[in-house]
Amino acid sequence: MPKLREIDIDYDQIRELVCQLAFSKKMSLIREIVKDKRYQEDFYAFTESLAKKYNIPEMNEQELDVFLHG
């Protein structure tokens, strides 16, 4: 795990801290995270790997809606 000011933190600690935030603060945090170009690149790479792993074909919006909610 990355160190924050030389303190080891793990996912559960981060999750717990974020859960304590007010909704508006959570949304602000999310907005800041998704502005980062590397986040966007990593997100698309992750979703592409999931599509390959689970053999999910490319779909248009209507097909995807049926797939997710059908």
Secondary structure, 3 states (H helix, E strand, C coil): CCEECCEECCHHHHHHHHHCCCHHHHHHHHHHHHHCHHHHHHHHHHHHHHHHHCCCCCCCHHHHHHHHHC
